Amino acid sequence: MRENGSKNRLPLTILILGILVACFGLLVIFDASVIDAYRTFGDKFHYVKQQALWLVVGIATATITAGLPISWIKKYSHLIYGVTLILMVLVLIPGIGSKFLGARRWLIVGPVIIQPSELLKITFAVYLAKWLESERNIKQFLALIGLNLLLIMLQPDLGTAIIMVGVSFLIYYLSGAKIAEILSFSGILVVAITVLIISSPYRLNRVKTFLDPTYDPLGTSYHINQVLYGLGSGGMGGVGLGRSRQKYDYLPEATTDSIFVIIAEEFGFVGSSIIIILLIGLIVASFKVALSVTDKFDKLLASGVSLLFLLQIFVNLSSMVAIIPLTGVPLPFISYGGSSLVTNFIALGLLINIAKRS
């Protein structure tokens, strides 16, 4: 009885944890963006109002996704994935896709800005779960991965590419892959990442900065140095809410990829740990869903969503504490960005849907 009660509480637990973390994200986004929002838009609430709107959309989308028949999602997964691929192509066409700081990753439809690569993370996970349920061919799998990587790296977006490949590889492994296939895939992956790094001076400098943060303190090492300053100044209890110095244009991407630095600076080690514990709780609840089902498609999809959360959180936090090079991966539910937030809530909706079926 106790086990059944625990399973029955899983959907609500997952939803509450997601909303709780996202609401904390609203607080931090407002705090980190108030200067830039007032200077750019004359409204210090601009960014937080945008994110709050996307949060409402995300919760509504999660509710809808949680109520759809899984059989319907499975049946039309190839169409959903195909539409995302079309969006990934459209974003690369000048005049249709928007370019910012050398990257072409966004589609602007009226007042709405869409980042198709965020949608690709979840739609490909759904399609891959369906595909691996019935067949497993390493050549076809590598062709699928290659297609996704090509479209992502033409933007370019190495962070998303790493997450996509990592999640895809782990789903493939969980589907029952042979050790030889895993080893060959790992070898190809190492070679591909090495080529991508060497072929781009920007990425190569990121690696040099990771190995030596003093490599170019006013150039390529500037970002990681500001990250480390922010983390160090937070101490155990933080400098206090609203008292961050890094948000005054010192820290790049303060509301998006580097938002954890603002959390660590203002709330310190204690506050940061609480947020990390909440994120870990969400991940644990997600994996419980995967463990509670027997249907192969449900298990692969729940595992894929759980791994998507796990890898994004791990890569973001690891890059913030200089364990890995900076990669430009947002912190789920907390970083500013409508596409990322809504996609994460779609993923929550899928987990809730599967949890109810268990």
ABEGO torsion letter per residue (X at the ends): XAAAAAAAAAAAAAAAAAAAAAAAAAAAAAAAAAAAAAAAAGBAAAAAAAAAAAAAAAAAAAAAAAABBAAAAAAAAAAAAAAAAAAAAAAABBGABBBBGGBBABBBBEABBBBAAAAAAAAAAAAAAAAAAABBBAAAAAAAAAAAAAAAAAOBBAAAAAAAAAAAAAAAAAAGBBAAAAAAAAAAAAAAAAAAAAABAAAAAAAAAAABAAABAABAAAAAAAAAAAAAAAEAAEAEBGABAAABGABBGAABAAAAAAAAAAAEAAAAAAAAAAAAAAAAAAAAAAAABABAAAAAAAAAAAAAAAAAAAAAAAAAAGABBBAGBBBBGABBEAAAAAAAAAAAAAAAAAAAAX
